Amino acid sequence: MTKLSPEERWRKEVMERYKAFMLSEDIERLRLEGLAILGRTQLISSEEWGQISREGMAIASYRDWYEECRLVGERFGLAQWTVQLACLLEGFDPGGNTMVWEADWPTMRVVTRSTNSVFLQQLAWHAQRLGLYAVQRDGSLESTLLNLGPEPSNPLRSADRPPSRNAFSIRVEVPIDYPPEATAQLHRKVAKLEKELRKRLGYKVRERLRSSTLVEKAAELKVEEAPLDKRGAYEIIDEMYTGEDMKKDQARRKTTGSRRHRIRKRLIEGYED
């Protein structure tokens, strides 16, 4: 038996909800009410749907009916428009539709607290090119940032960019019953998107750092002093290897230089934008 992917399992779960709705008493009731409001006795063809649904929204009773679709949809975990289409559209097949048909689905949002207008324009534009929406957060309030036009003409200068560490974050929200494996996949995807977005905004993208015992020796190796001459290197060696064979000092000098370079790259260069 072929093992289903997390996404396929989720789709199967949503399809089960849809079938439950189609077997409920709500479908027939809503269908009759919706068609009556539109003055119809037959389901609407796909060719007619666009015009008729727009005309329907101009009718107060149809808007009330559409709200009822939302309430019923919430019971089954289905989107408002899924219930609407199932009731009124001839031959509606949610599986063959590109629209989201569940009430709750995973979302990813780029969140920033920056107030720099140039940075916000660039962030929104690049985020949308990666399939993400950006929001600006101010306390507990959030507002969506949209930039649907051409790439902003204002260049993003260093002065416009917030420090890399708090420039933005990506928030992932998933339904409570979303498969854990699929959630893990989303977070892996977010890590790649976050790295790509930082590149596009001109930030240095650092590789993930593993813990290192070398960091504990930063003071002994005097990494804050650069460059270090030969005498300085031997002074470090004398302090670290007191009483040991001096014949190995040449090799130790090379090792000391290599260690200092690695720690400096991690602790100093790694935090420079």
N, C-alpha and C positions, 0 to 999 in steps of 0.2 A: 504493500500500500504506500503510495507516494505521500510523503510528509508535506503538509501545507505550510506555506510561509506565514509569518505573523500577519502580513497584510491580507492574505487569503483567508485566514481564520477570522479576521475582523470583518471582512466582507461577508463571509458565511453567517456570522452573527447578525449583521445588519439585515441580510436577506431574510433571516428567520423572523426578525421583527416585522419586516414588510409583509411576509406571508400571514403573520398573526393579525396584522391590521386588515388585510384583504379578507380574512375569515370572520372578522368582527361585524357586529351590527352597525358600527359607525360608518362603514364604507357606503352602504346603501342609503342610509339617511342623508349623509353629506352629499352624495351624488345627486339624489333627487332634489334636495334644497338648492344646490348650486346651479343645476340645469334650469330649474324653475325661475330663479332670479334672472338668468340670462335669456329666458324665453325659449329654451331649447327642450327637445324631447330626446335627442340623440347626442352621443358623445361628439366632441369637437375634433375635427381632423387636424393634423399637424400643420397643414397649409393655412387653416383658419385661425389657429391658436393665437398667434401674435396679436392680431387685430382685436379678436374677441376678448382676450384677457385684459388688454389695455382699456377697452371700452368698459369692461366689468369694474375696473378699479375706480371708475367715475361714479359708480352706483353705491350709495351708502350701505344698502343691505348686503351687497356683494363683499364690501370691505369687512362687514361684521361676520359674514360667512367665512372669509379668509382667516379672520382671527380665530374662529372656531376650529379651522384646520390646524392652526398652531397649537391650540390646547389639546386636541386629540393627538396630534403628532408627538407631543411631549410624553404622553402616556406610553407610546410605543418606541420612543427614542428615534423618531423620524423627523426630518426637516419639514417645515410648513409647506414648502413648495412641492415636496414629494407627495404629501397628502392631497394637495390641490390637483396635481397632475394625474394622480391615480384615480381621482374622482371624475375628472372631466375630459382628459385627453384620450382619444381613441388609440388603442394599441400601445399604451405607455409601458415601457420596459425600463425599470430603474437600472438594471444591470448594463444596459446598452447606452445609458445616458452619461454624459461627461460631468454633469452637475453632482455636487455633494448631496447625498440623499439621507444621511443620518442627521439627527438633531445636534449632536456634539461630535466633533472630529478634532484630530490633533491640530494645533496651531503653533506657529513659531513667529515670534515678534522680536525685532531689534529694539531695545530700550535704551534711551540715552537721557541724561540730565543736562546735557550741554544747552547753552542758550546762544551760541555763536551761529548767526544766520547762514554764513558760508558753509560751515561744517554741517549744519542740519540739511541744507540743500544737497550737498554731496552725499551725505549718509543715506538720505531717502532715495536718491537716484540710483546709487550703486546697490542698495538693498533690494530695490524692486527688480533690478536686472538679475538678481540672484534668486528671485521668487519669494522675497520676504517683504513684509511691511515694517516700517519703522514708526515708533511712537516716542514722543517726548514726555518725560515724566517730571512733574512738579509737585512734590509732596505725594499726596494720594491721588492726584489728578493726572490723567494721561490724555494726550491729543495725538491723533494720527497724522503723520507727516507724509504728504503726497508730492511727488515730483514726476509727473507723467510726460513732461516735455522733453526737449533735447538735453544733452548733458550740460550742466551749469557752466556758464562762461567764466564765472569767477574762479580763479585758481585757488586751490586749497593750500595755503601757506602753513608753515610750522606754527605760526602764532595763532592760527585758527583752530588747530587740532588740540583737543584736550589731551592730558597725559594718557598714554596707551592703556594703562591699567583700568582707568575708569571712563574711557571714551564711550563704550557701550557694552551691553550684555545682550545675550539672546535668550529669551524666555520660551520654554516649551510647556504647553498645556495639553494634556491628553484626557480623554474620558476615563472615568473610574474603572470601567471594565475593558479598557484597551489592553491587548496582550502585552505582557512585560517584555517579551522578546522584541516586539515591534517598537516599544518605547526605547529600549536600548539602542536599536538601529537608528531611531530618530536622533538620539543624543550623539551618536557617532557622526551622523550627517551634519548636525549643528556644529560640531567641532571643525569639520572641513569648511563649512560656510563661514564660520567666524574667522578662520585663518585667511580665507580668500577675501573677505570684506576688509580685513585689516590691510592686506596688501594693496587693494584698490584705493584705500584712503591714505596710502603712503606711510603706513607704520611698518616698523621692522617686525617680522614674524619670527618669534623665537621657537626653537624646538623644545619639546617637553623635557624638563630637567629631572634627572634621577638624583636621589639623595647621594651625597658624597661625604666620606670622612675627611676628604681634603679640606673642605670648608672650615673644619675645626682648626686647621693649621694656618689659617689666613694671617693671624697676628704673628706667628713665628716666622712665616715666610715673608713678612713685611710687604704684602701685596699692594699696600697703599703707596709705596715708593716706586716710582717708575720714571725713567729707566734706572736699572740697577747696574753699577759697574762691577768689574771682576772682584774688587776688594770687598764690596758690599755683599756679594754672593758668598765669599769665604767667611765673612763675619757671621752670616746666617748659619753656615755649616758648622762653624766652631761652637755656636750656641746650641745647635740641635744635636751635634754628635760629639759632645764633650768627652775627652778621654779615649776616643776611638782612633783606629789606625789612620794616619794622615795620608797614606799611600792611595786611599780610595777617594780623596778629596776631589780629584779631577772629574771622576765619574759622578760624584755627588753634586758637583757644581752644575753639570748638565741636567741631572734629575731635578735639582732645585729650580733651575730656570724653567723647565717644562711644567713643573707643578705650579709655579707662580703664574705662568701664562694661562693655564687652565682655570685657576681660581679667579684671576683678573677678568677673564672672558665671561665667567659666570656671574661674579658679584659686581663688577663695575661696568663692563661693556654691555652686559645683558640688560641693564636698566637705563641705558642711554637711548633716547629716541632719535 
